[in-house]
Amino acid sequence: MKSVLLEADALVNGERQNQYGPPRELFEMVAKLWSAVMGWEMSPADVALCMVLLKIVREVHDHKRDNVVDAAGYLEIYYRMLEEE
């Protein structure tokens, strides 16, 4: 069985990026929308962290490998965004 971290890396740097473009661009758009709805400023890194939390809640509710893989991928994106700042 493939490592969860290797699978997450392949998604973040391959399939998902090819489907949706660079994570920063996508998360910047989401941050703007969420900021407007919530009434406070959110950063792209905030969006990544919130997505990690969503995956954790789903995992607590019902274990699925996808939750763990996606959480790891979102943590990687979160880390990269913090490093860029």
PDB file of N, CA, C and O in Angstrom, chain B, residues numbered from 101:
ATOM      1  N   MET B 101       0.853  -1.180   0.000  1.00  0.00           N
ATOM      2  CA  MET B 101       0.000   0.000   0.000  1.00  0.00           C
ATOM      3  C   MET B 101       0.898   1.242   0.000  1.00  0.00           C
ATOM      4  O   MET B 101       1.898   1.310   0.715  1.00  0.00           O
ATOM      5  N   LYS B 102       0.516   2.201  -0.808  1.00  0.00           N
ATOM      6  CA  LYS B 102       1.284   3.441  -0.936  1.00  0.00           C
ATOM      7  C   LYS B 102       1.192   4.260   0.347  1.00  0.00           C
ATOM      8  O   LYS B 102       0.141   4.304   0.987  1.00  0.00           O
ATOM      9  N   SER B 103       2.276   4.899   0.716  1.00  0.00           N
ATOM     10  CA  SER B 103       2.316   5.786   1.875  1.00  0.00           C
ATOM     11  C   SER B 103       1.307   6.926   1.709  1.00  0.00           C
ATOM     12  O   SER B 103       1.151   7.484   0.623  1.00  0.00           O
ATOM     13  N   VAL B 104       0.631   7.255   2.802  1.00  0.00           N
ATOM     14  CA  VAL B 104      -0.315   8.379   2.808  1.00  0.00           C
ATOM     15  C   VAL B 104       0.395   9.668   2.399  1.00  0.00           C
ATOM     16  O   VAL B 104      -0.144  10.466   1.632  1.00  0.00           O
ATOM     17  N   LEU B 105       1.596   9.861   2.914  1.00  0.00           N
ATOM     18  CA  LEU B 105       2.331  11.098   2.605  1.00  0.00           C
ATOM     19  C   LEU B 105       2.758  11.144   1.143  1.00  0.00           C
ATOM     20  O   LEU B 105       2.713  12.202   0.514  1.00  0.00           O
ATOM     21  N   LEU B 106       3.168  10.010   0.604  1.00  0.00           N
ATOM     22  CA  LEU B 106       3.542   9.984  -0.817  1.00  0.00           C
ATOM     23  C   LEU B 106       2.324  10.213  -1.703  1.00  0.00           C
ATOM     24  O   LEU B 106       2.406  10.891  -2.726  1.00  0.00           O
ATOM     25  N   GLU B 107       1.202   9.642  -1.300  1.00  0.00           N
ATOM     26  CA  GLU B 107      -0.031   9.840  -2.064  1.00  0.00           C
ATOM     27  C   GLU B 107      -0.461  11.311  -2.026  1.00  0.00           C
ATOM     28  O   GLU B 107      -0.854  11.873  -3.048  1.00  0.00           O
ATOM     29  N   ALA B 108      -0.384  11.922  -0.856  1.00  0.00           N
ATOM     30  CA  ALA B 108      -0.735  13.337  -0.726  1.00  0.00           C
ATOM     31  C   ALA B 108       0.188  14.199  -1.576  1.00  0.00           C
ATOM     32  O   ALA B 108      -0.264  15.126  -2.249  1.00  0.00           O
ATOM     33  N   ASP B 109       1.482  13.891  -1.545  1.00  0.00           N
ATOM     34  CA  ASP B 109       2.456  14.645  -2.338  1.00  0.00           C
ATOM     35  C   ASP B 109       2.148  14.531  -3.829  1.00  0.00           C
ATOM     36  O   ASP B 109       2.225  15.520  -4.558  1.00  0.00           O
ATOM     37  N   ALA B 110       1.802  13.338  -4.277  1.00  0.00           N
ATOM     38  CA  ALA B 110       1.480  13.140  -5.694  1.00  0.00           C
ATOM     39  C   ALA B 110       0.242  13.944  -6.090  1.00  0.00           C
ATOM     40  O   ALA B 110       0.177  14.473  -7.200  1.00  0.00           O
ATOM     41  N   LEU B 111      -0.729  14.038  -5.202  1.00  0.00           N
ATOM     42  CA  LEU B 111      -1.930  14.815  -5.498  1.00  0.00           C
ATOM     43  C   LEU B 111      -1.636  16.316  -5.527  1.00  0.00           C
ATOM     44  O   LEU B 111      -2.035  17.023  -6.452  1.00  0.00           O
ATOM     45  N   VAL B 112      -0.936  16.781  -4.503  1.00  0.00           N
ATOM     46  CA  VAL B 112      -0.642  18.219  -4.396  1.00  0.00           C
ATOM     47  C   VAL B 112       0.231  18.683  -5.558  1.00  0.00           C
ATOM     48  O   VAL B 112       0.027  19.773  -6.093  1.00  0.00           O
ATOM     49  N   ASN B 113       1.187  17.874  -5.943  1.00  0.00           N
ATOM     50  CA  ASN B 113       2.142  18.279  -6.972  1.00  0.00           C
ATOM     51  C   ASN B 113       1.814  17.732  -8.356  1.00  0.00           C
ATOM     52  O   ASN B 113       2.562  17.970  -9.305  1.00  0.00           O
ATOM     53  N   GLY B 114       0.725  17.015  -8.483  1.00  0.00           N
ATOM     54  CA  GLY B 114       0.392  16.429  -9.771  1.00  0.00           C
ATOM     55  C   GLY B 114      -1.064  16.604 -10.131  1.00  0.00           C
ATOM     56  O   GLY B 114      -1.472  17.632 -10.671  1.00  0.00           O
ATOM     57  N   GLU B 115      -1.841  15.582  -9.823  1.00  0.00           N
ATOM     58  CA  GLU B 115      -3.234  15.512 -10.260  1.00  0.00           C
ATOM     59  C   GLU B 115      -4.057  16.743  -9.892  1.00  0.00           C
ATOM     60  O   GLU B 115      -4.705  17.333 -10.757  1.00  0.00           O
ATOM     61  N   ARG B 116      -4.039  17.136  -8.621  1.00  0.00           N
ATOM     62  CA  ARG B 116      -4.861  18.274  -8.197  1.00  0.00           C
ATOM     63  C   ARG B 116      -4.363  19.584  -8.804  1.00  0.00           C
ATOM     64  O   ARG B 116      -5.160  20.434  -9.201  1.00  0.00           O
ATOM     65  N   GLN B 117      -3.056  19.740  -8.874  1.00  0.00           N
ATOM     66  CA  GLN B 117      -2.516  20.964  -9.467  1.00  0.00           C
ATOM     67  C   GLN B 117      -2.885  21.035 -10.945  1.00  0.00           C
ATOM     68  O   GLN B 117      -3.194  22.109 -11.461  1.00  0.00           O
ATOM     69  N   ASN B 118      -2.852  19.898 -11.617  1.00  0.00           N
ATOM     70  CA  ASN B 118      -3.238  19.875 -13.027  1.00  0.00           C
ATOM     71  C   ASN B 118      -4.716  20.196 -13.201  1.00  0.00           C
ATOM     72  O   ASN B 118      -5.101  20.833 -14.182  1.00  0.00           O
ATOM     73  N   GLN B 119      -5.553  19.759 -12.253  1.00  0.00           N
ATOM     74  CA  GLN B 119      -6.994  20.005 -12.344  1.00  0.00           C
ATOM     75  C   GLN B 119      -7.367  21.437 -11.975  1.00  0.00           C
ATOM     76  O   GLN B 119      -8.186  22.061 -12.649  1.00  0.00           O
ATOM     77  N   TYR B 120      -6.766  21.958 -10.904  1.00  0.00           N
ATOM     78  CA  TYR B 120      -7.226  23.222 -10.324  1.00  0.00           C
ATOM     79  C   TYR B 120      -6.220  24.363 -10.388  1.00  0.00           C
ATOM     80  O   TYR B 120      -6.556  25.496 -10.043  1.00  0.00           O
ATOM     81  N   GLY B 121      -5.007  24.089 -10.816  1.00  0.00           N
ATOM     82  CA  GLY B 121      -3.979  25.118 -10.871  1.00  0.00           C
ATOM     83  C   GLY B 121      -3.211  25.192  -9.560  1.00  0.00           C
ATOM     84  O   GLY B 121      -3.449  24.402  -8.647  1.00  0.00           O
ATOM     85  N   PRO B 122      -2.293  26.142  -9.471  1.00  0.00           N
ATOM     86  CA  PRO B 122      -1.478  26.270  -8.258  1.00  0.00           C
ATOM     87  C   PRO B 122      -2.353  26.530  -7.025  1.00  0.00           C
ATOM     88  O   PRO B 122      -3.276  27.343  -7.079  1.00  0.00           O
ATOM     89  N   PRO B 123      -2.064  25.842  -5.920  1.00  0.00           N
ATOM     90  CA  PRO B 123      -2.884  25.995  -4.710  1.00  0.00           C
ATOM     91  C   PRO B 123      -3.028  27.438  -4.244  1.00  0.00           C
ATOM     92  O   PRO B 123      -4.113  27.837  -3.820  1.00  0.00           O
ATOM     93  N   ARG B 124      -1.967  28.226  -4.312  1.00  0.00           N
ATOM     94  CA  ARG B 124      -2.044  29.603  -3.815  1.00  0.00           C
ATOM     95  C   ARG B 124      -3.133  30.386  -4.552  1.00  0.00           C
ATOM     96  O   ARG B 124      -3.910  31.103  -3.921  1.00  0.00           O
ATOM     97  N   GLU B 125      -3.198  30.259  -5.867  1.00  0.00           N
ATOM     98  CA  GLU B 125      -4.206  30.995  -6.635  1.00  0.00           C
ATOM     99  C   GLU B 125      -5.616  30.593  -6.213  1.00  0.00           C
ATOM    100  O   GLU B 125      -6.465  31.456  -5.992  1.00  0.00           O
ATOM    101  N   LEU B 126      -5.868  29.312  -6.102  1.00  0.00           N
ATOM    102  CA  LEU B 126      -7.175  28.813  -5.700  1.00  0.00           C
ATOM    103  C   LEU B 126      -7.518  29.257  -4.282  1.00  0.00           C
ATOM    104  O   LEU B 126      -8.632  29.714  -4.024  1.00  0.00           O
ATOM    105  N   PHE B 127      -6.570  29.125  -3.369  1.00  0.00           N
ATOM    106  CA  PHE B 127      -6.829  29.460  -1.974  1.00  0.00           C
ATOM    107  C   PHE B 127      -6.967  30.970  -1.772  1.00  0.00           C
ATOM    108  O   PHE B 127      -7.656  31.405  -0.849  1.00  0.00           O
ATOM    109  N   GLU B 128      -6.324  31.773  -2.619  1.00  0.00           N
ATOM    110  CA  GLU B 128      -6.522  33.231  -2.559  1.00  0.00           C
ATOM    111  C   GLU B 128      -7.966  33.583  -2.919  1.00  0.00           C
ATOM    112  O   GLU B 128      -8.574  34.441  -2.279  1.00  0.00           O
ATOM    113  N   MET B 129      -8.511  32.928  -3.935  1.00  0.00           N
ATOM    114  CA  MET B 129      -9.904  33.187  -4.316  1.00  0.00           C
ATOM    115  C   MET B 129     -10.857  32.757  -3.201  1.00  0.00           C
ATOM    116  O   MET B 129     -11.801  33.476  -2.872  1.00  0.00           O
ATOM    117  N   VAL B 130     -10.608  31.594  -2.630  1.00  0.00           N
ATOM    118  CA  VAL B 130     -11.456  31.108  -1.540  1.00  0.00           C
ATOM    119  C   VAL B 130     -11.351  32.059  -0.344  1.00  0.00           C
ATOM    120  O   VAL B 130     -12.365  32.384   0.274  1.00  0.00           O
ATOM    121  N   ALA B 131     -10.156  32.499  -0.019  1.00  0.00           N
ATOM    122  CA  ALA B 131      -9.965  33.416   1.121  1.00  0.00           C
ATOM    123  C   ALA B 131     -10.768  34.704   0.926  1.00  0.00           C
ATOM    124  O   ALA B 131     -11.364  35.207   1.878  1.00  0.00           O
ATOM    125  N   LYS B 132     -10.789  35.233  -0.278  1.00  0.00           N
ATOM    126  CA  LYS B 132     -11.557  36.456  -0.546  1.00  0.00           C
ATOM    127  C   LYS B 132     -13.054  36.218  -0.336  1.00  0.00           C
ATOM    128  O   LYS B 132     -13.742  37.043   0.264  1.00  0.00           O
ATOM    129  N   LEU B 133     -13.545  35.094  -0.829  1.00  0.00           N
ATOM    130  CA  LEU B 133     -14.965  34.784  -0.664  1.00  0.00           C
ATOM    131  C   LEU B 133     -15.318  34.543   0.795  1.00  0.00           C
ATOM    132  O   LEU B 133     -16.312  35.074   1.292  1.00  0.00           O
ATOM    133  N   TRP B 134     -14.512  33.746   1.482  1.00  0.00           N
ATOM    134  CA  TRP B 134     -14.778  33.463   2.894  1.00  0.00           C
ATOM    135  C   TRP B 134     -14.659  34.733   3.722  1.00  0.00           C
ATOM    136  O   TRP B 134     -15.424  34.917   4.669  1.00  0.00           O
ATOM    137  N   SER B 135     -13.724  35.609   3.394  1.00  0.00           N
ATOM    138  CA  SER B 135     -13.573  36.881   4.117  1.00  0.00           C
ATOM    139  C   SER B 135     -14.838  37.722   3.983  1.00  0.00           C
ATOM    140  O   SER B 135     -15.299  38.321   4.955  1.00  0.00           O
ATOM    141  N   ALA B 136     -15.394  37.764   2.781  1.00  0.00           N
ATOM    142  CA  ALA B 136     -16.615  38.542   2.557  1.00  0.00           C
ATOM    143  C   ALA B 136     -17.782  37.972   3.358  1.00  0.00           C
ATOM    144  O   ALA B 136     -18.570  38.725   3.933  1.00  0.00           O
ATOM    145  N   VAL B 137     -17.893  36.673   3.396  1.00  0.00           N
ATOM    146  CA  VAL B 137     -18.996  36.023   4.112  1.00  0.00           C
ATOM    147  C   VAL B 137     -18.816  36.140   5.624  1.00  0.00           C
ATOM    148  O   VAL B 137     -19.775  36.421   6.343  1.00  0.00           O
ATOM    149  N   MET B 138     -17.604  35.927   6.104  1.00  0.00           N
ATOM    150  CA  MET B 138     -17.350  35.884   7.545  1.00  0.00           C
ATOM    151  C   MET B 138     -17.207  37.273   8.168  1.00  0.00           C
ATOM    152  O   MET B 138     -17.442  37.445   9.364  1.00  0.00           O
ATOM    153  N   GLY B 139     -16.823  38.262   7.359  1.00  0.00           N
ATOM    154  CA  GLY B 139     -16.679  39.611   7.878  1.00  0.00           C
ATOM    155  C   GLY B 139     -15.330  39.892   8.500  1.00  0.00           C
ATOM    156  O   GLY B 139     -15.164  40.915   9.164  1.00  0.00           O
ATOM    157  N   TRP B 140     -14.358  39.011   8.305  1.00  0.00           N
ATOM    158  CA  TRP B 140     -12.986  39.270   8.738  1.00  0.00           C
ATOM    159  C   TRP B 140     -12.043  38.703   7.692  1.00  0.00           C
ATOM    160  O   TRP B 140     -12.399  37.817   6.916  1.00  0.00           O
ATOM    161  N   GLU B 141     -10.837  39.236   7.692  1.00  0.00           N
ATOM    162  CA  GLU B 141      -9.844  38.886   6.674  1.00  0.00           C
ATOM    163  C   GLU B 141      -9.285  37.482   6.896  1.00  0.00           C
ATOM    164  O   GLU B 141      -8.809  37.150   7.981  1.00  0.00           O
ATOM    165  N   MET B 142      -9.353  36.676   5.856  1.00  0.00           N
ATOM    166  CA  MET B 142      -8.747  35.345   5.885  1.00  0.00           C
ATOM    167  C   MET B 142      -7.634  35.306   4.849  1.00  0.00           C
ATOM    168  O   MET B 142      -7.733  35.923   3.788  1.00  0.00           O
ATOM    169  N   SER B 143      -6.590  34.584   5.166  1.00  0.00           N
ATOM    170  CA  SER B 143      -5.477  34.417   4.240  1.00  0.00           C
ATOM    171  C   SER B 143      -5.604  33.064   3.537  1.00  0.00           C
ATOM    172  O   SER B 143      -6.363  32.201   3.978  1.00  0.00           O
ATOM    173  N   PRO B 144      -4.862  32.882   2.448  1.00  0.00           N
ATOM    174  CA  PRO B 144      -4.845  31.567   1.817  1.00  0.00           C
ATOM    175  C   PRO B 144      -4.385  30.467   2.794  1.00  0.00           C
ATOM    176  O   PRO B 144      -4.882  29.342   2.739  1.00  0.00           O
ATOM    177  N   ALA B 145      -3.445  30.794   3.677  1.00  0.00           N
ATOM    178  CA  ALA B 145      -2.997  29.807   4.678  1.00  0.00           C
ATOM    179  C   ALA B 145      -4.135  29.458   5.637  1.00  0.00           C
ATOM    180  O   ALA B 145      -4.266  28.305   6.047  1.00  0.00           O
ATOM    181  N   ASP B 146      -4.959  30.446   5.997  1.00  0.00           N
ATOM    182  CA  ASP B 146      -6.130  30.173   6.846  1.00  0.00           C
ATOM    183  C   ASP B 146      -7.067  29.177   6.173  1.00  0.00           C
ATOM    184  O   ASP B 146      -7.606  28.281   6.822  1.00  0.00           O
ATOM    185  N   VAL B 147      -7.253  29.343   4.872  1.00  0.00           N
ATOM    186  CA  VAL B 147      -8.120  28.432   4.120  1.00  0.00           C
ATOM    187  C   VAL B 147      -7.556  27.017   4.178  1.00  0.00           C
ATOM    188  O   VAL B 147      -8.295  26.062   4.421  1.00  0.00           O
ATOM    189  N   ALA B 148      -6.262  26.879   3.959  1.00  0.00           N
ATOM    190  CA  ALA B 148      -5.643  25.550   4.004  1.00  0.00           C
ATOM    191  C   ALA B 148      -5.833  24.914   5.379  1.00  0.00           C
ATOM    192  O   ALA B 148      -6.147  23.728   5.476  1.00  0.00           O
ATOM    193  N   LEU B 149      -5.647  25.688   6.429  1.00  0.00           N
ATOM    194  CA  LEU B 149      -5.813  25.165   7.786  1.00  0.00           C
ATOM    195  C   LEU B 149      -7.262  24.764   8.047  1.00  0.00           C
ATOM    196  O   LEU B 149      -7.518  23.737   8.676  1.00  0.00           O
ATOM    197  N   CYS B 150      -8.199  25.558   7.574  1.00  0.00           N
ATOM    198  CA  CYS B 150      -9.616  25.205   7.734  1.00  0.00           C
ATOM    199  C   CYS B 150      -9.950  23.920   6.982  1.00  0.00           C
ATOM    200  O   CYS B 150     -10.760  23.118   7.446  1.00  0.00           O
ATOM    201  N   MET B 151      -9.334  23.729   5.836  1.00  0.00           N
ATOM    202  CA  MET B 151      -9.578  22.496   5.082  1.00  0.00           C
ATOM    203  C   MET B 151      -9.015  21.281   5.823  1.00  0.00           C
ATOM    204  O   MET B 151      -9.610  20.205   5.788  1.00  0.00           O
ATOM    205  N   VAL B 152      -7.876  21.448   6.491  1.00  0.00           N
ATOM    206  CA  VAL B 152      -7.330  20.377   7.335  1.00  0.00           C
ATOM    207  C   VAL B 152      -8.350  20.024   8.416  1.00  0.00           C
ATOM    208  O   VAL B 152      -8.629  18.849   8.657  1.00  0.00           O
ATOM    209  N   LEU B 153      -8.899  21.040   9.059  1.00  0.00           N
ATOM    210  CA  LEU B 153      -9.868  20.801  10.130  1.00  0.00           C
ATOM    211  C   LEU B 153     -11.120  20.110   9.611  1.00  0.00           C
ATOM    212  O   LEU B 153     -11.669  19.242  10.288  1.00  0.00           O
ATOM    213  N   LEU B 154     -11.578  20.479   8.422  1.00  0.00           N
ATOM    214  CA  LEU B 154     -12.720  19.806   7.818  1.00  0.00           C
ATOM    215  C   LEU B 154     -12.432  18.318   7.646  1.00  0.00           C
ATOM    216  O   LEU B 154     -13.267  17.473   7.967  1.00  0.00           O
ATOM    217  N   LYS B 155     -11.248  18.011   7.141  1.00  0.00           N
ATOM    218  CA  LYS B 155     -10.886  16.607   6.919  1.00  0.00           C
ATOM    219  C   LYS B 155     -10.767  15.846   8.244  1.00  0.00           C
ATOM    220  O   LYS B 155     -11.098  14.662   8.307  1.00  0.00           O
ATOM    221  N   ILE B 156     -10.298  16.515   9.298  1.00  0.00           N
ATOM    222  CA  ILE B 156     -10.218  15.876  10.610  1.00  0.00           C
ATOM    223  C   ILE B 156     -11.620  15.566  11.132  1.00  0.00           C
ATOM    224  O   ILE B 156     -11.861  14.481  11.661  1.00  0.00           O
ATOM    225  N   VAL B 157     -12.539  16.511  10.985  1.00  0.00           N
ATOM    226  CA  VAL B 157     -13.919  16.278  11.433  1.00  0.00           C
ATOM    227  C   VAL B 157     -14.524  15.107  10.672  1.00  0.00           C
ATOM    228  O   VAL B 157     -15.182  14.252  11.266  1.00  0.00           O
ATOM    229  N   ARG B 158     -14.309  15.063   9.375  1.00  0.00           N
ATOM    230  CA  ARG B 158     -14.825  13.939   8.591  1.00  0.00           C
ATOM    231  C   ARG B 158     -14.214  12.617   9.047  1.00  0.00           C
ATOM    232  O   ARG B 158     -14.904  11.601   9.136  1.00  0.00           O
ATOM    233  N   GLU B 159     -12.929  12.641   9.329  1.00  0.00           N
ATOM    234  CA  GLU B 159     -12.238  11.425   9.776  1.00  0.00           C
ATOM    235  C   GLU B 159     -12.768  10.942  11.119  1.00  0.00           C
ATOM    236  O   GLU B 159     -12.945   9.741  11.325  1.00  0.00           O
ATOM    237  N   VAL B 160     -13.019  11.871  12.029  1.00  0.00           N
ATOM    238  CA  VAL B 160     -13.566  11.503  13.338  1.00  0.00           C
ATOM    239  C   VAL B 160     -14.947  10.878  13.162  1.00  0.00           C
ATOM    240  O   VAL B 160     -15.303   9.933  13.868  1.00  0.00           O
ATOM    241  N   HIS B 161     -15.716  11.405  12.225  1.00  0.00           N
ATOM    242  CA  HIS B 161     -17.058  10.885  11.972  1.00  0.00           C
ATOM    243  C   HIS B 161     -17.017   9.497  11.332  1.00  0.00           C
ATOM    244  O   HIS B 161     -17.760   8.599  11.727  1.00  0.00           O
ATOM    245  N   ASP B 162     -16.140   9.334  10.339  1.00  0.00           N
ATOM    246  CA  ASP B 162     -16.086   8.071   9.595  1.00  0.00           C
ATOM    247  C   ASP B 162     -14.717   7.941   8.932  1.00  0.00           C
ATOM    248  O   ASP B 162     -14.388   8.695   8.017  1.00  0.00           O
ATOM    249  N   HIS B 163     -13.930   6.988   9.396  1.00  0.00           N
ATOM    250  CA  HIS B 163     -12.578   6.807   8.855  1.00  0.00           C
ATOM    251  C   HIS B 163     -12.623   6.461   7.374  1.00  0.00           C
ATOM    252  O   HIS B 163     -13.297   5.522   6.950  1.00  0.00           O
ATOM    253  N   LYS B 164     -11.886   7.245   6.608  1.00  0.00           N
ATOM    254  CA  LYS B 164     -11.661   6.959   5.195  1.00  0.00           C
ATOM    255  C   LYS B 164     -10.257   7.423   4.865  1.00  0.00           C
ATOM    256  O   LYS B 164      -9.831   8.499   5.284  1.00  0.00           O
ATOM    257  N   ARG B 165      -9.557   6.621   4.127  1.00  0.00           N
ATOM    258  CA  ARG B 165      -8.185   6.959   3.752  1.00  0.00           C
ATOM    259  C   ARG B 165      -8.119   8.338   3.086  1.00  0.00           C
ATOM    260  O   ARG B 165      -7.181   9.100   3.319  1.00  0.00           O
ATOM    261  N   ASP B 166      -9.099   8.646   2.273  1.00  0.00           N
ATOM    262  CA  ASP B 166      -9.140   9.925   1.568  1.00  0.00           C
ATOM    263  C   ASP B 166      -9.050  11.105   2.531  1.00  0.00           C
ATOM    264  O   ASP B 166      -8.398  12.103   2.223  1.00  0.00           O
ATOM    265  N   ASN B 167      -9.694  11.005   3.691  1.00  0.00           N
ATOM    266  CA  ASN B 167      -9.637  12.087   4.678  1.00  0.00           C
ATOM    267  C   ASN B 167      -8.209  12.334   5.139  1.00  0.00           C
ATOM    268  O   ASN B 167      -7.768  13.478   5.246  1.00  0.00           O
ATOM    269  N   VAL B 168      -7.499  11.258   5.407  1.00  0.00           N
ATOM    270  CA  VAL B 168      -6.131  11.359   5.912  1.00  0.00           C
ATOM    271  C   VAL B 168      -5.195  11.874   4.820  1.00  0.00           C
ATOM    272  O   VAL B 168      -4.349  12.733   5.071  1.00  0.00           O
ATOM    273  N   VAL B 169      -5.353  11.349   3.622  1.00  0.00           N
ATOM    274  CA  VAL B 169      -4.520  11.793   2.492  1.00  0.00           C
ATOM    275  C   VAL B 169      -4.744  13.282   2.229  1.00  0.00           C
ATOM    276  O   VAL B 169      -3.789  14.047   2.093  1.00  0.00           O
ATOM    277  N   ASP B 170      -6.009  13.681   2.159  1.00  0.00           N
ATOM    278  CA  ASP B 170      -6.304  15.090   1.885  1.00  0.00           C
ATOM    279  C   ASP B 170      -5.817  16.001   3.009  1.00  0.00           C
ATOM    280  O   ASP B 170      -5.298  17.085   2.741  1.00  0.00           O
ATOM    281  N   ALA B 171      -5.977  15.573   4.270  1.00  0.00           N
ATOM    282  CA  ALA B 171      -5.485  16.383   5.396  1.00  0.00           C
ATOM    283  C   ALA B 171      -3.979  16.589   5.276  1.00  0.00           C
ATOM    284  O   ALA B 171      -3.480  17.692   5.498  1.00  0.00           O
ATOM    285  N   ALA B 172      -3.264  15.538   4.929  1.00  0.00           N
ATOM    286  CA  ALA B 172      -1.809  15.650   4.755  1.00  0.00           C
ATOM    287  C   ALA B 172      -1.474  16.608   3.610  1.00  0.00           C
ATOM    288  O   ALA B 172      -0.537  17.400   3.713  1.00  0.00           O
ATOM    289  N   GLY B 173      -2.231  16.534   2.536  1.00  0.00           N
ATOM    290  CA  GLY B 173      -2.008  17.434   1.408  1.00  0.00           C
ATOM    291  C   GLY B 173      -2.274  18.882   1.776  1.00  0.00           C
ATOM    292  O   GLY B 173      -1.504  19.772   1.413  1.00  0.00           O
ATOM    293  N   TYR B 174      -3.365  19.121   2.498  1.00  0.00           N
ATOM    294  CA  TYR B 174      -3.670  20.484   2.927  1.00  0.00           C
ATOM    295  C   TYR B 174      -2.630  21.010   3.904  1.00  0.00           C
ATOM    296  O   TYR B 174      -2.315  22.200   3.890  1.00  0.00           O
ATOM    297  N   LEU B 175      -2.089  20.137   4.757  1.00  0.00           N
ATOM    298  CA  LEU B 175      -1.014  20.566   5.665  1.00  0.00           C
ATOM    299  C   LEU B 175       0.232  20.955   4.881  1.00  0.00           C
ATOM    300  O   LEU B 175       0.924  21.909   5.237  1.00  0.00           O
ATOM    301  N   GLU B 176       0.515  20.218   3.820  1.00  0.00           N
ATOM    302  CA  GLU B 176       1.663  20.566   2.966  1.00  0.00           C
ATOM    303  C   GLU B 176       1.449  21.937   2.329  1.00  0.00           C
ATOM    304  O   GLU B 176       2.360  22.764   2.304  1.00  0.00           O
ATOM    305  N   ILE B 177       0.253  22.170   1.819  1.00  0.00           N
ATOM    306  CA  ILE B 177      -0.059  23.466   1.212  1.00  0.00           C
ATOM    307  C   ILE B 177       0.042  24.568   2.259  1.00  0.00           C
ATOM    308  O   ILE B 177       0.610  25.627   1.992  1.00  0.00           O
ATOM    309  N   TYR B 178      -0.502  24.327   3.441  1.00  0.00           N
ATOM    310  CA  TYR B 178      -0.434  25.301   4.551  1.00  0.00           C
ATOM    311  C   TYR B 178       1.023  25.651   4.855  1.00  0.00           C
ATOM    312  O   TYR B 178       1.377  26.825   4.960  1.00  0.00           O
ATOM    313  N   TYR B 179       1.858  24.632   4.995  1.00  0.00           N
ATOM    314  CA  TYR B 179       3.273  24.857   5.299  1.00  0.00           C
ATOM    315  C   TYR B 179       3.959  25.686   4.217  1.00  0.00           C
ATOM    316  O   TYR B 179       4.715  26.609   4.517  1.00  0.00           O
ATOM    317  N   ARG B 180       3.692  25.354   2.973  1.00  0.00           N
ATOM    318  CA  ARG B 180       4.313  26.105   1.867  1.00  0.00           C
ATOM    319  C   ARG B 180       3.908  27.572   1.890  1.00  0.00           C
ATOM    320  O   ARG B 180       4.729  28.458   1.655  1.00  0.00           O
ATOM    321  N   MET B 181       2.644  27.818   2.174  1.00  0.00           N
ATOM    322  CA  MET B 181       2.171  29.191   2.196  1.00  0.00           C
ATOM    323  C   MET B 181       2.827  29.969   3.343  1.00  0.00           C
ATOM    324  O   MET B 181       3.180  31.136   3.171  1.00  0.00           O
ATOM    325  N   LEU B 182       2.989  29.354   4.477  1.00  0.00           N
ATOM    326  CA  LEU B 182       3.669  30.013   5.591  1.00  0.00           C
ATOM    327  C   LEU B 182       5.120  30.300   5.258  1.00  0.00           C
ATOM    328  O   LEU B 182       5.649  31.348   5.629  1.00  0.00           O
ATOM    329  N   GLU B 183       5.759  29.390   4.570  1.00  0.00           N
ATOM    330  CA  GLU B 183       7.157  29.572   4.182  1.00  0.00           C
ATOM    331  C   GLU B 183       7.318  30.691   3.162  1.00  0.00           C
ATOM    332  O   GLU B 183       8.358  31.348   3.120  1.00  0.00           O
ATOM    333  N   GLU B 184       6.292  30.914   2.335  1.00  0.00           N
ATOM    334  CA  GLU B 184       6.346  31.978   1.330  1.00  0.00           C
ATOM    335  C   GLU B 184       6.172  33.361   1.936  1.00  0.00           C
ATOM    336  O   GLU B 184       6.598  34.354   1.346  1.00  0.00           O
ATOM    337  N   GLU B 185       5.544  33.438   3.116  1.00  0.00           N
ATOM    338  CA  GLU B 185       5.265  34.734   3.737  1.00  0.00           C
ATOM    339  C   GLU B 185       6.482  35.318   4.406  1.00  0.00           C
ATOM    340  O   GLU B 185       6.411  36.407   4.975  1.00  0.00           O
TER     341      GLU B 185
END
